[in-house]
Amino acid sequence: MKQIPELFGSMVFNDQVMQERLPAEIYQALMRTVENGRSLNLAVANEVANAMKEWAIEKGATHFTHWFQPMTGITAEKHDSFISPVPGGKVMMEFSGKELIKGESDASSFPSGGLRATFEARGYTAWDATSYAFIKDGTLCIPTAFCSYGGEALDKKTPLLRSMEVLNKQALRVLRLFGNEDVTLVRTTVGPEQEYFLIDKAMYDRRKDLINSGRTLFGARPSKGQELDDHYYGAIKDRVAAYMRDLDEELWKLGVLSKTEHNEGAPSQHEMAPIFTTANIAADHNQLTMELMKKVAARHNLVCLLHEKPFAGVNGSGKHNNWSLQTNTGVNLLEPGDTPYENAQFLLFLCAVIKAVDEYADMLRVSIASAGNDHRLGAAEAPPAVVSIFLGDELTAILESLESDRAYAAAETVQMRVGVHTLPKFPKDTTDRNRTSPFAFTGNKFEFRMLGSSQPVSEPNVVLNTAVAASLDEFATELEQAEDFNAALGALIRRVVKDHKRIIFNGNGYDDAWLAEAQRRGLENLPTTADCLPCYVRQKNIDLFKKYGVYSEAEMRSRYEIYLQNYAKVLHIEAHTMVSMTRKDILPAALRYGKELAETIVAKRAALPGVSCATTEEALLTRVNDLTDQLAQELDALVVSLDVADRPDWNALGRAEHYRDEVIPAMDALRDTADGLEVLVAKDLWPLPSYGDILFSVR
């Protein structure tokens, strides 16, 4: 392998490459587009496109694609070669500025939520010049936005870029009030930690449920799971370590700042964490990361599972969205000063986040909703479905003192003694890390822990950016009109703390007592996707996104329809897979085992006439027969429930609620009975690899 500095970004048309290959005036024109959002004229675009093409061809690329992120949750790409015909039956390699800036894609098969008719096929892709082009699998990939013929966003990137611009505008207004004239740009930074499972491909190939749905729909708990905590941060197995090295190399080539890797809590579970970068680039990089995780796993005869809960009864996988605000002068606006109390600017931005999360907690919940994440939220490895903020005792005490307009008695700085004389003393962080909180302040950022592992990070960051921008807009408007800025600032902070302190909770989010306390505070508990999706089209939420131009009302209603349909489709696939596996695999195995037991009983009685024998087999046969009959009945009940779900007269919400209320309970009942049979039926007859087989398959 090349040295890492040489390898890193080697397949990216990054700033260094542009400076080397573009004339100075062209480079400066492009930078103005990137930094200030100015339009790029065609002459400049042609120069950039030509340099990009020459660089890509030198790297072995033969095609280009506008790489975009439709509402499917994954990326999409249509490849075109660089060839162009010339006289004499020859070709030359061409790539124009027009092709760089804008592309046309057949959008008819992408989700639109009713924004467009199926027969209306035209969709457009537009270059996002703030995200570097890169080469993947011999193709030049140009990150782009994706919109309909009428201009409506059909992707996840466009709203994210809009929300970043809105937040930048409002943050700059606030900074000007504090005398910060040198700052010209504020960007949200994101570092998405990515959890995943690695299992042996041979195990995966024998599980139709994993193939069809990404999770096991059947499976009794193994004798050993994660009880001993021996996997968490344990020594990484050679096969996994080789995978991680290969993955790092591929990510580094593409400029992805892959930094940390370790074993997670469950057997076969692992985590990768990158260094923070600008939100839209972090979103692009996370999409690449998920794609490469699966692709690299195949090289090692492994399968990477990104489902939020691939195995019942063991930890699921999340994606912690570490979010902060950074100026172009290098200042983290969520970084306290020498003491948080003295840092008025920090406190105002902190209050903006508190207000935003309290007022739009429902939208944050919606932003991470999915059928897969429903299995994880509220379990022992994830926050509950109630949104709250953890600030830590000291910061909470500071806000309380400000609310009551009294001096804060700062605690004496504490030194953490390590206990080994050869190690230095470490200053103790005044804020412990609360892993049970959905939205935790961790010193200079907020960690939004509710995201599921398979989800793109764009949507929650759109909500965060827009809601915080709304708070900052309100703050700036009030303070710009104040005669006494300091007095107005103090009054504003006190009011925000008083009005929104209900969202602050520093305790154990896993404790059932918190759910009762949250209800007392008036915080919503929305446990399932079908429960929370209607919040998406509440008037206050539509008004927020319309006001700042992040979504139109039509775009929001279309997304609402898409998410409802996706929820139902996922459960439709899972339920029909369960029906097929039960009919073709599990039920025949149970019947075969029952037949073997019956034949054993007959043989024993024939061998020992008149002697009471085969009592063990008889008791076991009774249990197996009872469970087999129950399995058949529950299979019929699930089929009936699915027939109802397939009725054409449902609206999207009604169908989703039917899946939640009828189909899921039928699936759970069928699974419980099948898992009961698994622990009874002889292993050589059971058709599926067990949890123990799968979770400990990678050695």
C-alpha atoms as one frame of an Amber mdcrd trajectory, in Angstrom:
protein
   0.000   0.000   0.000   1.134   3.553  -0.702   2.006   5.821   2.185  -1.263
   7.158   3.624  -0.651  10.861   2.822   0.032   9.892  -0.790  -2.961   7.534
  -0.898  -5.451   9.886   0.743  -7.654  11.637  -1.797  -5.750  10.116  -4.714
  -9.048   9.430  -6.506 -10.560  12.843  -5.735 -10.544  15.960  -7.914  -9.784
  18.004  -4.813  -8.485  21.492  -4.165  -4.842  20.522  -4.657  -5.571  18.892
  -8.024  -7.628  21.873  -9.145  -4.876  24.323  -8.261  -2.366  22.230 -10.206
  -4.521  21.757 -13.319  -6.638  24.900 -13.639  -5.456  28.342 -14.759  -5.405
  30.722 -11.777  -8.327  32.826 -12.985 -10.458  29.707 -13.627  -9.612  28.319
 -10.194 -10.565  31.622  -8.538 -13.869  31.751 -10.425 -14.665  28.217  -9.292
 -13.784  29.081  -5.672 -16.155  32.041  -5.787 -18.878  29.627  -6.810 -18.011
  27.238  -3.994 -17.617  29.831  -1.241 -20.195  32.422  -2.188 -22.751  30.484
  -4.188 -22.139  32.496  -7.351 -23.147  31.072 -10.700 -20.501  29.442 -12.868
 -20.468  30.654 -16.461 -20.140  28.167 -19.285 -16.618  29.223 -20.321 -15.306
  28.505 -16.812 -17.299  25.268 -16.662 -15.731  24.099 -19.943 -12.230  24.661
 -18.573 -13.050  22.799 -15.354 -14.698  19.936 -17.239 -11.724  19.500 -19.567
  -9.251  19.438 -16.684 -11.480  17.010 -14.790 -11.730  14.725 -17.828  -7.959
  14.681 -18.451  -7.284  13.900 -14.799  -9.933  11.144 -14.753  -8.593   9.498
 -17.916  -5.090   9.482 -16.450  -6.586   7.620 -13.474  -8.121   5.009 -15.782
 -11.678   6.370 -16.008 -13.625   5.837 -19.220 -17.066   7.095 -18.125 -18.645
   9.853 -16.078 -21.840   9.941 -14.051 -23.914  12.432 -12.141 -23.953  10.726
  -8.730 -27.120  11.591  -6.822 -29.169  10.570  -3.790 -32.829   9.934  -4.634
 -35.520   9.157  -2.063 -34.605   5.464  -2.095 -32.042   5.937   0.700 -29.161
   4.835  -1.531 -27.274   6.524  -4.356 -27.993   6.412  -8.080 -25.845   6.839
 -11.162 -26.195   6.696 -14.967 -22.876   6.204 -16.783 -21.905   7.915 -20.029
 -18.582   7.371 -21.734 -16.257  10.203 -22.709 -16.254   9.072 -26.354 -17.466
  11.334 -29.125 -17.370  10.358 -32.855 -15.035  12.090 -35.320 -14.752  11.644
 -39.105 -13.121   8.443 -40.323 -14.870   6.114 -37.892 -12.760   7.258 -34.941
 -13.621   8.705 -31.560 -12.176  11.338 -29.298 -12.588  11.791 -25.548 -14.771
  14.793 -24.685 -16.487  16.188 -21.630 -18.136  19.609 -21.776 -19.002  22.179
 -19.163 -22.658  21.674 -20.010 -22.335  17.952 -19.223 -20.546  18.803 -15.975
 -23.088  21.326 -14.714 -26.327  19.625 -15.687 -27.539  16.181 -16.616 -30.865
  14.642 -17.528 -32.009  11.399 -15.964 -35.071   9.238 -16.454 -36.824  10.017
 -13.163 -39.956   7.967 -13.785 -38.973   5.054 -11.551 -37.717   7.079  -8.590
 -40.044   7.843  -5.663 -41.795  11.189  -6.054 -44.727  10.915  -3.659 -47.166
  12.221  -6.223 -45.072  15.212  -7.323 -45.154  13.911 -10.849 -47.076  11.397
 -12.957 -45.434   8.075 -13.755 -45.397   8.863 -17.469 -43.474  12.105 -16.846
 -39.952  10.803 -17.114 -37.751  13.876 -17.145 -35.545  14.693 -14.144 -32.458
  16.854 -13.865 -29.185  16.553 -11.985 -27.181  19.671 -11.085 -23.537  19.711
  -9.977 -22.891  20.407  -6.284 -19.579  22.231  -6.680 -19.032  22.229  -2.901
 -18.497  18.451  -2.944 -15.468  17.149  -4.839 -15.804  14.846  -7.834 -14.179
  11.434  -7.421 -13.397   8.238  -9.325 -15.114   5.010  -8.343 -14.844   1.760
 -10.305 -13.350   3.506 -13.339 -16.062   6.161 -13.489 -15.793   9.872 -12.756
 -18.554  10.566 -10.202 -19.887  14.119  -9.996 -21.960  14.765  -6.836 -25.239
  16.338  -7.891 -28.647  17.460  -6.738 -31.678  15.800  -8.351 -34.920  17.602
  -9.155 -38.039  17.186 -11.252 -38.883  18.953 -14.505 -40.810  21.494 -12.423
 -37.880  22.122 -10.070 -39.093  20.161  -7.027 -36.413  18.316  -5.059 -36.508
  14.564  -5.635 -33.436  13.848  -3.514 -31.868  14.253  -0.095 -28.973  16.537
  -1.074 -30.980  19.536  -2.321 -32.845  20.224   0.958 -29.605  19.751   2.894
 -27.838  22.397   0.801 -30.822  24.732   1.205 -30.846  24.257   4.995 -27.118
  24.943   5.220 -27.557  28.248   3.401 -30.441  29.262   5.667 -28.463  28.481
   8.807 -25.428  30.341   7.474 -27.500  33.490   6.874 -29.063  33.526  10.344
 -25.870  32.594  12.190 -24.031  35.467  10.514 -26.710  37.885  11.720 -26.144
  36.769  15.305 -22.360  36.896  15.001 -22.512  40.479  13.739 -24.320  41.425
  16.960 -21.301  40.194  18.896 -18.940  42.229  16.739 -17.650  39.331  14.629
 -17.127  41.057  11.291 -14.378  38.761  10.013 -16.625  35.693   9.726 -18.150
  35.342   6.256 -19.386  31.744   6.393 -20.874  29.402   9.001 -21.203  25.725
   8.174 -22.629  22.788  10.085 -20.098  20.025  10.584 -21.051  16.397  10.965
 -19.219  13.259  12.002 -21.486  10.194  11.574 -20.319   7.143  13.533 -21.312
   4.031  11.574 -22.155   0.709  13.258 -22.483  -2.531  11.300 -22.369  -6.340
  11.505 -20.017  -8.644   9.596 -21.088 -12.243   9.058 -19.797 -15.102   6.937
 -21.313 -15.191   3.463 -22.032 -18.920   3.723 -24.350 -18.210   6.657 -25.989
 -15.298   4.854 -26.680 -17.349   1.722 -28.738 -19.826   3.772 -31.019 -17.157
   5.243 -33.759 -15.896   2.910 -34.767 -13.355   5.541 -31.324 -11.748   5.569
 -31.214 -11.745   1.770 -34.691 -10.231   1.356 -34.928  -7.878   4.316 -31.479
  -7.438   5.868 -32.604  -8.870   9.212 -33.426 -12.261  10.677 -37.177 -12.794
  10.859 -36.702 -16.003  12.837 -34.100 -17.065  15.346 -33.975 -18.238  18.949
 -31.542 -16.440  21.236 -28.128 -18.150  21.411 -26.746 -19.678  24.584 -24.050
 -17.007  24.525 -24.660 -13.549  23.165 -23.175 -10.311  24.479 -23.711 -11.006
  28.178 -20.019 -11.110  29.086 -19.205  -7.854  27.261 -16.162  -9.634  25.872
 -16.613  -8.413  22.316 -16.852  -4.683  23.054 -13.478  -3.053  22.328 -11.951
  -6.535  22.287  -9.046  -7.621  20.121 -10.111  -7.478  16.473 -10.051 -10.863
  14.735  -7.581 -11.264  11.888 -10.244 -11.664   9.225 -12.097  -8.563  10.412
  -8.857  -6.601  10.749  -7.997  -7.435   7.138 -11.433  -6.203   6.085 -10.991
  -2.973   8.062  -7.580  -2.324   6.492  -9.010  -2.863   3.020 -11.995  -0.632
   3.799  -9.780   2.153   5.141  -7.657   2.080   1.999 -10.700   2.375  -0.265
 -12.193   5.163   1.841  -8.929   7.089   2.067  -8.561   7.014  -1.733 -11.913
   8.784  -1.925 -10.992  11.364   0.691 -13.232   9.897   3.400 -11.707  10.698
   6.788 -12.016   7.206   8.265 -10.402   7.522  11.682 -11.637   5.050  14.316
 -12.586   1.375  14.188 -13.414  -1.082  16.951 -15.588  -3.995  18.009 -19.050
  -2.990  19.222 -21.223  -4.533  21.936 -22.764  -7.493  20.094 -20.849 -10.431
  18.623 -19.868  -9.690  14.998 -20.741  -5.995  15.456 -18.244  -3.229  14.701
 -18.023   0.541  14.293 -16.257   3.027  12.038 -16.059   6.731  12.884 -14.760
   9.521  10.629 -13.298  12.929  11.416 -15.835  15.764  11.187 -16.379  17.571
   7.902 -18.942  19.900   6.338 -22.465  18.467   6.538 -23.164  17.901   2.824
 -19.729  16.331   2.284 -20.215  14.183   5.398 -23.537  13.023   3.947 -21.868
  12.151   0.626 -19.056  10.369   2.415 -21.419   8.341   4.573 -23.292   7.139
   1.495 -19.952   6.084  -0.003 -18.964   4.437   3.266 -22.088   2.270   3.385
 -21.640   1.263  -0.254 -17.969   0.387   0.213 -18.596  -1.493   3.449 -20.743
  -3.940   1.516 -18.481  -4.096  -1.521 -15.275  -4.673   0.470 -16.990  -7.306
   2.607 -17.688  -9.370  -0.515 -13.943  -9.496  -1.270 -13.398 -11.149   2.094
 -16.274 -13.630   1.678 -18.199 -11.640   4.267 -21.506  -9.796   4.255 -21.929
  -6.383   5.881 -25.338  -5.925   7.508 -26.478  -2.324   7.965 -29.981  -3.074
   9.234 -30.791  -1.437  12.572 -31.717  -4.754  14.228 -30.493  -7.758  12.253
 -30.685 -10.040  15.312 -33.399  -9.944  17.972 -32.202  -9.956  21.555 -28.750
  -8.474  20.885 -27.713  -4.888  20.316 -28.780  -3.227  17.104 -26.783  -0.729
  15.075 -27.098   3.040  15.084 -25.378   5.967  13.452 -24.521   8.760  15.894
 -24.769  12.126  14.166 -22.232  14.457  15.795 -23.343  17.978  14.849 -21.730
  21.357  15.415 -21.350  24.864  13.951 -18.032  26.070  12.516 -17.023  29.474
  11.137 -14.651  29.932   8.214 -12.246  31.517  10.726 -11.965  28.199  12.583
 -14.243  28.925  15.549 -16.587  26.209  16.843 -19.686  28.110  17.943 -20.636
  25.306  20.336 -17.243  25.395  22.065 -17.514  27.035  25.508 -15.008  29.681
  26.550 -12.817  29.525  29.623 -16.036  29.009  31.588 -19.404  28.514  29.911
 -20.957  31.203  32.120 -18.655  33.899  30.737 -19.288  32.986  27.143 -22.453
  34.810  26.146 -22.116  33.963  22.445 -21.809  30.275  23.219 -24.831  30.426
  25.518 -26.959  32.114  22.878 -26.142  29.484  20.243 -26.745  26.795  22.872
 -30.157  28.307  23.605 -30.928  28.333  19.894 -30.386  24.568  19.794 -32.425
  23.969  22.962 -35.339  25.991  21.599 -35.137  24.301  18.191 -35.106  20.780
  19.614 -38.013  21.491  21.959 -40.188  23.127  19.318 -39.418  20.614  16.565
 -38.816  17.422  18.527 -41.538  15.780  16.460 -39.668  16.534  13.229 -36.415
  15.198  14.679 -38.260  11.992  15.582 -39.708  11.782  12.071 -36.297  12.395
  10.513 -34.947   9.096  11.870 -38.119   7.034  11.494 -38.060   3.727   9.648
 -39.448   0.236  10.047 -35.946  -0.988  10.870 -35.241   1.690  13.473 -38.522
   0.911  15.255 -36.921  -2.355  16.440 -33.982  -0.479  17.957 -35.395   2.656
  19.596 -36.201   2.109  23.243 -34.190  -1.097  23.472 -31.202  -1.368  25.807
 -28.768  -0.071  23.187 -30.620   2.989  21.892 -32.408   6.062  23.212 -36.180
   5.974  23.672 -38.529   7.441  21.079 -38.963  10.512  23.328 -36.641  13.323
  22.227 -34.725  15.074  25.023 -31.422  16.934  25.479 -28.577  16.032  27.838
 -26.428  18.981  28.915 -24.653  17.671  32.000 -24.958  18.901  35.556 -22.698
  21.961  35.330 -24.149  23.419  32.149 -27.673  22.746  33.402 -26.834  24.492
  36.684 -25.499  27.491  34.753 -28.734  27.778  32.782 -30.756  27.447  35.963
 -28.762  30.262  37.571 -29.327  32.445  34.525 -33.052  31.693  34.589 -33.281
  32.767  38.233 -30.930  35.738  37.654 -28.464  34.702  40.331 -24.703  34.274
  40.315 -23.375  30.841  39.450 -20.913  29.453  41.995 -18.512  27.613  39.726
 -17.134  24.408  41.155 -13.416  24.214  41.721 -11.602  22.653  38.769 -11.196
  18.948  39.439  -8.144  16.944  38.432  -8.610  13.295  37.589  -5.795  11.288
  39.146  -4.965   8.280  37.027  -3.314   6.274  39.806  -0.170   5.369  37.886
   2.753   7.677  38.621   4.201   7.411  35.104   1.037   8.848  33.517   0.145
  12.555  33.547  -2.839  14.044  35.310  -5.831  14.680  33.082  -8.249  17.555
  33.647 -11.651  16.075  34.336 -14.371  16.921  31.816 -17.280  18.523  33.647
 -19.751  16.663  31.435 -19.938  12.864  31.508 -21.191  11.135  28.369 -24.829
  10.042  28.597 -25.271   7.176  26.156 -29.000   6.948  26.949 -29.799  10.449
  25.700 -31.183  10.992  22.195 -29.474  14.377  21.880 -26.444  14.849  24.103
 -24.061  17.785  24.422 -20.523  16.376  24.497 -18.348  19.414  25.104 -18.299
  21.140  21.709 -21.002  19.384  19.707 -24.326  17.614  20.005 -24.521  13.884
  19.448 -27.874  12.910  17.917 -27.986   9.216  18.785 -31.361   8.186  17.371
 -30.312   7.594  13.751 -30.451   4.062  12.429 -27.374   2.512  10.880 -28.799
   2.209   7.360 -30.206   5.733   7.184 -28.676   8.616   5.216 -27.687  11.483
   7.510 -29.166  14.207   5.303 -32.722  14.294   6.664 -31.943  14.778  10.385
 -29.399  17.462   9.521 -31.952  19.259   7.350 -34.266  19.383  10.368 -31.522
  20.467  12.771 -30.192  23.159  10.454 -33.605  24.631   9.670 -34.956  24.540
  13.232 -31.805  26.151  14.652 -31.872  28.755  11.865 -35.426  29.642  12.906
 -34.277  30.160  16.508 -31.343  32.319  15.411 -33.607  34.348  13.134 -35.924
  35.094  16.051 -32.991  35.935  18.333 -31.332  38.231  15.803 -34.562  40.074
  15.050 -35.163  40.729  18.741 -31.590  41.741  19.581 -31.136  43.944  16.498
 -33.982  46.121  17.799 -32.745  46.266  21.395 -31.600  49.571  22.871 -29.483
  47.806  25.503 -27.936  44.716  23.875 -26.583  43.159  27.086 -29.823  43.572
  28.990 -31.835  42.221  26.072 -29.452  39.293  25.695 -29.803  38.347  29.360
 -33.579  38.593  29.211 -33.678  36.504  26.032 -31.544  33.712  27.481 -33.611
  33.640  30.684 -36.838  33.415  28.708 -35.579  30.614  26.446 -34.375  28.570
  29.427 -37.690  29.036  31.246 -39.819  28.221  28.197 -37.841  25.224  26.965
 -36.150  23.615  29.981 -38.638  20.725  29.829 -36.577  19.234  26.991 -33.450
  18.995  29.202 -33.042  15.622  30.915 -29.731  14.414  32.346 -30.906  11.105
  33.785 -31.239   7.533  32.531 -33.219   7.533  29.308 -33.590   3.749  29.493
 -35.572   3.958  32.755 -39.324   3.510  32.343 -39.795   6.249  34.947 -38.484
   8.719  32.373 -41.367   7.939  30.015 -43.827   8.863  32.749 -41.855  12.011
  33.558 -41.678  12.941  29.859 -45.455  12.642  29.609 -45.827  14.909  32.648
 -43.597  17.468  30.914 -45.702  17.325  27.768 -43.064  15.620  25.615 -44.377
  13.301  22.924 -43.660   9.574  22.905 -43.958   8.333  19.316 -42.784   4.711
  19.447 -43.330   3.648  15.838 -42.896   5.105  12.378 -46.641   4.950  11.761
 -47.169   6.959  14.965 -44.769   9.771  14.099 -45.046  10.206  10.325 -48.253
  12.307  10.507 -46.159  14.900  12.375 -44.389  15.538   9.091 -47.410  17.391
   7.721 -48.398  19.279  10.862 -49.032  22.880   9.888 -46.297  24.284  12.150
 -43.730  22.044  10.442 -44.906  22.881   6.943 -44.792  26.559   7.867 -41.200
  26.265   9.140 -39.772  24.715   5.991 -41.845  26.878   3.641 -40.722  30.060
   5.400 -37.049  29.315   4.831 -37.411  27.733   1.394 -35.988  24.383   2.465
 -39.097  22.467   1.377 -42.213  23.605  -0.381 -45.490  22.276   0.973 -45.752
  20.002  -2.064 -42.273  18.610  -1.383 -43.164  17.890   2.244 -46.422  16.178
   1.380 -44.654  14.101  -1.254 -42.045  12.968   1.268 -44.806  12.107   3.722
 -46.368   9.823   1.113 -42.996   8.283   0.213 -42.149   7.474   3.837 -45.556
   5.939   4.507 -45.303   3.814   1.388 -41.769   2.745   2.201 -42.792   1.679
   5.718 -45.572  -0.486   4.318 -43.376  -1.915   1.556 -40.642  -2.957   3.992
 -43.152  -4.762   6.192 -44.825  -6.273   3.123 -41.503  -7.796   2.048 -40.743
  -9.059   5.551 -44.174 -10.585   6.100 -44.251 -12.344   2.741 -40.735 -13.648
   3.363 -41.944 -15.065   6.690 -44.856 -16.761   4.962 -42.564 -18.315   2.369
 -39.968 -19.482   4.903 -42.634 -20.937   7.172 -44.349 -22.836   4.374 -41.260
 -24.095   2.587 -38.686 -24.485   5.353 -39.875 -24.338   8.946 -43.188 -26.177
   8.782 -41.752 -29.085   6.734 -38.839 -29.375   9.192 -41.228 -29.538  12.146
 -43.344 -32.167  10.404 -40.282 -34.255   9.560 -39.113 -34.147  13.137 -42.577
 -35.099  14.357 -42.558 -38.024  11.950 -39.129 -39.162  13.211 -40.341 -39.013
  16.810 -43.493 -40.964  15.940 -41.471 -43.618  14.122 -39.104 -43.896  17.098
 -42.057 -44.393  19.448 -43.530 -47.119  17.214 -40.134 -48.839  16.907 -39.546
 -48.824  20.688 -42.979 -50.230  21.414 -42.493 -52.944  18.820 -39.124 -53.853
  20.322 -40.455 -53.921  23.882 -44.101 -55.033  23.724 -46.038 -54.551  26.932
 -43.353 -52.307  28.425 -44.004 -48.630  29.063 -41.332 -46.904  27.028 -40.670
 -43.954  24.757 -42.112 -41.535  27.337 -39.441 -38.953  26.509 -40.259 -39.116
  22.818 -43.991 -38.997  23.526 -43.679 -35.836  25.642 -41.457 -34.217  23.049
 -43.787 -35.218  20.214 -46.732 -33.684  22.039 -44.872 -30.371  22.423 -43.703
 -30.410  18.794 -47.180 -31.270  17.484 -48.815 -28.547  19.571 -46.334 -25.927
  18.356 -46.632 -27.164  14.758 -50.421 -26.821  14.859 -50.045 -23.386  16.427
 -47.529 -22.427  13.735 -49.976 -23.408  10.998 -52.761 -21.372  12.592 -50.552
 -18.313  13.010 -49.348 -18.658   9.431 -52.974 -18.563   8.255 -53.636 -15.500
  10.432 -50.665 -13.666   8.918 -51.793 -14.513   5.382 -55.288 -13.162   6.113
 -53.813  -9.975   7.561 -51.628  -9.529   4.470 -54.613 -10.049   2.185 -56.340
  -7.169   3.969 -53.192  -5.018   3.680 -53.138  -5.572  -0.082 -56.608  -4.090
  -0.579 -56.466  -1.312  -3.186 -58.767   1.054  -1.275 -56.296   1.923   1.506
 -54.793   5.391   1.734 -51.095   5.449   2.634 -51.591   6.202   6.349 -54.363
   3.640   6.734 -52.219   0.929   5.167 -49.251   1.841   7.397 -51.469   1.712
  10.499 -52.811  -1.691   9.450 -49.278  -3.029   9.188 -48.487  -1.583  12.627
 -51.664  -2.832  14.344 -52.363  -6.130  12.593 -49.489  -7.419  10.478 -46.635
  -6.814  12.936 -48.423  -8.593  15.843 -49.159 -11.518  13.505 -45.502 -11.625
  12.472 -44.382 -11.532  16.116 -46.719 -14.394  17.064 -45.520 -16.522  14.155
 -41.909 -15.853  15.035 -42.352 -16.741  18.717 -43.802 -20.128  17.808 -41.155
 -20.841  15.170 -38.399 -19.921  17.625 -39.977 -22.281  20.136 -39.759 -25.067
  17.570 -36.127 -24.226  16.779 -35.018 -25.130  20.314 -36.839 -28.481  20.070
 -36.227 -29.727  16.514 -33.025 -31.684  15.891 -30.271 -29.464  14.500 -29.728
 -31.628  11.430 -33.373 -31.086  10.467 -33.642 -27.373  11.222 -33.302 -25.561
   7.869 -31.742 -22.292   9.065 -28.351 -21.455  10.573 -28.884 -20.545  14.229
 -27.978 -17.235  15.834 -24.970 -18.911  17.375 -23.871 -20.158  13.943 -24.194
 -16.703  12.407 -22.913 -14.431  15.168 -19.779 -16.473  15.743 -19.174 -17.420
  12.114 -16.293 -14.998  11.558 -13.213 -16.463  13.191
